[in-house]
Amino acid sequence: MLDQGLISEAEYDGLKAKIIASM
């Protein structure tokens, strides 16, 4: 799991989108 305290909501959302897109 990512530590959401280290990244902003937008960055986390972007990472999720990249992960989903790469599947």
N, CA, C and O atoms as CSV, one atom per row, in Angstrom:
chain,resi,resn,atom,element,x,y,z
A,1,MET,N,N,0.840,-1.211,0.000
A,1,MET,CA,C,0.000,0.000,0.000
A,1,MET,C,C,0.869,1.254,0.000
A,1,MET,O,O,1.951,1.282,0.588
A,2,LEU,N,N,0.377,2.273,-0.664
A,2,LEU,CA,C,1.087,3.554,-0.657
A,2,LEU,C,C,0.786,4.301,0.627
A,2,LEU,O,O,-0.306,4.190,1.184
A,3,ASP,N,N,1.759,5.060,1.090
A,3,ASP,CA,C,1.536,5.902,2.270
A,3,ASP,C,C,0.907,7.198,1.797
A,3,ASP,O,O,1.602,8.077,1.286
A,4,GLN,N,N,-0.397,7.324,1.962
A,4,GLN,CA,C,-1.119,8.478,1.437
A,4,GLN,C,C,-0.722,9.763,2.141
A,4,GLN,O,O,-1.040,10.851,1.660
A,5,GLY,N,N,-0.034,9.661,3.270
A,5,GLY,CA,C,0.420,10.856,3.975
A,5,GLY,C,C,1.577,11.539,3.259
A,5,GLY,O,O,1.870,12.707,3.516
A,6,LEU,N,N,2.242,10.800,2.347
A,6,LEU,CA,C,3.408,11.351,1.657
A,6,LEU,C,C,3.055,11.996,0.323
A,6,LEU,O,O,3.849,12.755,-0.231
A,7,ILE,N,N,1.876,11.700,-0.188
A,7,ILE,CA,C,1.483,12.258,-1.483
A,7,ILE,C,C,0.115,12.916,-1.390
A,7,ILE,O,O,-0.686,12.587,-0.515
A,8,SER,N,N,-0.139,13.834,-2.286
A,8,SER,CA,C,-1.421,14.543,-2.294
A,8,SER,C,C,-2.508,13.674,-2.921
A,8,SER,O,O,-2.215,12.667,-3.567
A,9,GLU,N,N,-3.754,14.069,-2.725
A,9,GLU,CA,C,-4.875,13.338,-3.309
A,9,GLU,C,C,-4.730,13.243,-4.822
A,9,GLU,O,O,-4.963,12.183,-5.405
A,10,ALA,N,N,-4.347,14.343,-5.457
A,10,ALA,CA,C,-4.242,14.374,-6.913
A,10,ALA,C,C,-3.162,13.416,-7.412
A,10,ALA,O,O,-3.356,12.708,-8.400
A,11,GLU,N,N,-2.017,13.401,-6.714
A,11,GLU,CA,C,-0.933,12.501,-7.116
A,11,GLU,C,C,-1.359,11.046,-6.964
A,11,GLU,O,O,-1.075,10.216,-7.828
A,12,TYR,N,N,-2.042,10.738,-5.858
A,12,TYR,CA,C,-2.512,9.375,-5.640
A,12,TYR,C,C,-3.517,8.977,-6.713
A,12,TYR,O,O,-3.491,7.855,-7.220
A,13,ASP,N,N,-4.407,9.914,-7.053
A,13,ASP,CA,C,-5.406,9.655,-8.081
A,13,ASP,C,C,-4.726,9.397,-9.426
A,13,ASP,O,O,-5.127,8.502,-10.170
A,14,GLY,N,N,-3.702,10.180,-9.730
A,14,GLY,CA,C,-2.970,9.993,-10.982
A,14,GLY,C,C,-2.278,8.644,-11.031
A,14,GLY,O,O,-2.271,7.980,-12.067
A,15,LEU,N,N,-1.692,8.236,-9.903
A,15,LEU,CA,C,-1.025,6.937,-9.846
A,15,LEU,C,C,-2.025,5.813,-10.057
A,15,LEU,O,O,-1.749,4.855,-10.779
A,16,LYS,N,N,-3.186,5.930,-9.425
A,16,LYS,CA,C,-4.213,4.898,-9.591
A,16,LYS,C,C,-4.620,4.788,-11.051
A,16,LYS,O,O,-4.787,3.685,-11.571
A,17,ALA,N,N,-4.781,5.932,-11.715
A,17,ALA,CA,C,-5.180,5.934,-13.116
A,17,ALA,C,C,-4.120,5.250,-13.980
A,17,ALA,O,O,-4.450,4.489,-14.889
A,18,LYS,N,N,-2.846,5.524,-13.691
A,18,LYS,CA,C,-1.754,4.899,-14.454
A,18,LYS,C,C,-1.753,3.392,-14.241
A,18,LYS,O,O,-1.590,2.628,-15.192
A,19,ILE,N,N,-1.935,2.964,-12.999
A,19,ILE,CA,C,-1.935,1.535,-12.691
A,19,ILE,C,C,-3.091,0.841,-13.398
A,19,ILE,O,O,-2.918,-0.227,-13.986
A,20,ILE,N,N,-4.261,1.449,-13.338
A,20,ILE,CA,C,-5.436,0.867,-13.989
A,20,ILE,C,C,-5.224,0.810,-15.506
A,20,ILE,O,O,-5.565,-0.184,-16.148
A,21,ALA,N,N,-4.665,1.867,-16.066
A,21,ALA,CA,C,-4.459,1.927,-17.512
A,21,ALA,C,C,-3.433,0.899,-17.978
A,21,ALA,O,O,-3.499,0.422,-19.111
A,22,SER,N,N,-2.485,0.559,-17.104
A,22,SER,CA,C,-1.414,-0.366,-17.488
A,22,SER,C,C,-1.850,-1.826,-17.391
A,22,SER,O,O,-1.108,-2.718,-17.803
A,23,MET,N,N,-3.028,-2.080,-16.858
A,23,MET,CA,C,-3.495,-3.461,-16.723
A,23,MET,C,C,-4.084,-3.965,-18.033
A,23,MET,O,O,-4.530,-5.110,-18.110
